[in-house]
Amino acid sequence: MIPAPFDYVAPSTVDEAVRALADAGEDAKVLAGGQSLLPVLRMRLAAPTTVVDLGKIGELRGVRDDGDAS
């Protein structure tokens, strides 16, 4: 099945991503790998107005342990 139409935004910084999500409002979805969002879009179980792709934001790549956060 083909997903419903939506706007696609691929910011390159965290600030741009936050701004895009704020501008899009409640109906925005975040794409961060796509393992769960893409099938849901294809089956039309979700119909966001905007998809914000975090894949181009370098500072969000990878996993690190900075110690105890408390």
Secondary structure, 3 states (H helix, E strand, C coil): CCCCCCEEECCCCHHHHHHHHHHHHHHEEEECCCCCHHHHHHCCCCCCCEEEECCCCHHHCCCCCCCCCC
